[in-house]
């Protein structure tokens, strides 16, 4: 799998990447979320880079931030990035560039902290988030809206 996008009816989108992640792949996922947001508006995005080799330079991070903030469905929303190492360059430029362009962005190594920040809630476990929203009818099994499993599909 290169990426998979899931969302709940409440408007939170989860983009999970694996393998080598390029600027083109990230832009492709961004477009898929933007398209889906016409049906279910975006409240926030969880972007998971923990299983990746993020091959984006300082310049590419800056370009991604610029392109992401040009998408009307993303402006004024939140984005939580899950990464393995907070010192991993060039992720800090992504956070700064996104925030400067109107997408409140934070970097996390802990998924629960990211969920709580993104949703504004205080869940005790990641499972609590999924259980609460399923029980309230907000989640359709975290419905998959797009999945790219091979570079040949790019």
C-alpha positions in Angstrom: 0.0 0.0 0.0 1.3 3.5 -0.8 -1.6 5.3 0.7 -5.1 4.8 2.0 -7.7 7.4 2.9 -10.5 6.8 5.3 -13.0 9.1 6.8 -15.8 9.3 9.3 -19.1 11.1 8.6 -18.1 13.7 11.1 -15.5 15.1 8.7 -12.2 13.7 9.9 -10.0 12.2 7.2 -7.2 9.7 7.9 -4.4 9.4 5.3 -2.0 6.5 5.9 1.1 6.2 3.9 3.6 3.4 3.6 6.8 2.9 1.6 8.5 5.8 -0.2 6.4 8.9 -0.2 7.0 11.5 -2.9 5.5 14.9 -3.5 3.4 13.5 -6.4 1.9 10.8 -4.2 1.0 13.4 -1.5 -0.6 15.7 -4.0 -2.7 12.7 -5.4 -4.0 11.9 -1.9 -4.7 15.6 -1.3 -6.8 15.8 -4.4 -8.7 12.6 -3.3 -9.6 14.2 0.0 -10.6 17.5 -1.6 -12.9 15.6 -3.9 -14.5 13.7 -1.0 -14.9 16.9 0.9 -17.6 18.0 -1.5 -19.8 15.3 0.1 -18.5 15.4 3.7 -16.7 18.7 4.5 -13.3 18.4 6.1 -13.0 19.2 9.9 -9.5 17.8 10.1 -6.9 15.5 8.6 -4.7 12.9 10.3 -1.7 12.2 8.1 0.3 9.2 9.1 3.9 9.0 7.9 5.1 6.5 10.5 5.5 3.6 8.0 7.2 5.7 5.4 10.4 6.8 3.9 9.5 10.5 3.4 11.5 11.6 0.4 10.5 15.2 0.3 13.1 18.0 0.4 12.7 21.3 2.1 11.5 22.8 -1.2 9.0 20.0 -1.8 7.5 20.4 1.7 7.1 24.1 1.1 5.5 23.4 -2.3 3.1 20.9 -0.7 2.1 23.4 1.9 1.4 26.0 -0.8 -0.7 23.5 -2.9 -2.6 22.2 0.1 -3.6 25.7 1.2 -4.9 26.5 -2.3 -7.6 23.8 -1.9 -10.7 25.5 -0.5 -11.8 22.4 1.5 -8.5 22.5 3.5 -8.2 26.2 4.4 -9.1 27.0 7.9 -8.9 23.3 9.0 -6.6 21.3 11.2 -3.9 18.8 10.1 -2.2 16.4 12.5 0.9 14.7 11.2 2.1 11.5 12.8 5.8 11.0 12.4 8.4 8.7 14.0 11.0 11.3 14.9 10.3 15.0 15.7 13.8 15.9 14.6 13.3 14.4 11.2 13.9 17.1 8.6 12.2 18.7 6.8 8.9 18.2 8.6 9.3 21.4 10.7 9.1 23.5 7.5 5.8 21.8 6.7 4.3 22.8 10.0 5.4 26.4 9.7 4.4 26.8 6.0 0.9 25.2 6.6 0.2 27.4 9.7 1.3 30.5 7.8 -1.1 29.7 5.1 -4.2 29.0 7.2 -4.1 25.3 8.0 -3.5 24.8 11.7 -0.9 22.0 11.7 0.9 20.1 14.5 3.4 17.2 14.4 3.0 14.2 16.7 4.7 11.0 17.5 1.8 9.8 19.6 -1.5 8.9 17.8 -3.8 9.5 20.8 -2.4 13.0 21.4 -2.9 13.7 17.7 -6.5 12.5 17.8 -7.3 14.5 20.9 -5.7 17.7 19.4 -7.5 17.2 16.1 -10.9 16.5 17.5 -10.7 18.8 20.5 -11.7 15.8 22.8 -10.0 14.0 25.6 -10.1 10.3 24.7 -8.2 7.8 26.9 -7.4 5.4 24.0 -7.5 5.5 20.2 -10.1 2.7 20.5 -12.3 5.1 22.6 -12.5 7.5 19.7 -13.6 4.9 17.2 -16.0 3.3 19.7 -17.6 6.6 20.6 -18.1 7.7 17.1 -19.4 4.3 16.0 -21.9 4.3 18.9 -23.1 7.7 17.9 -23.5 6.7 14.3 -20.7 9.1 13.1 -18.4 6.4 11.6 -19.2 4.0 8.8 -16.4 1.6 9.7 -14.0 4.4 8.9 -15.0 4.0 5.3 -12.2 3.8 2.8 -12.5 6.3 0.0 -9.3 5.8 -1.9 -6.5 3.3 -1.8 -3.3 3.3 -4.0 -1.4 0.1 -3.7 1.2 0.3 -6.4 3.2 3.0 -8.1 1.8 1.7 -11.4 -1.6 3.2 -10.4 -0.1 6.7 -10.2 
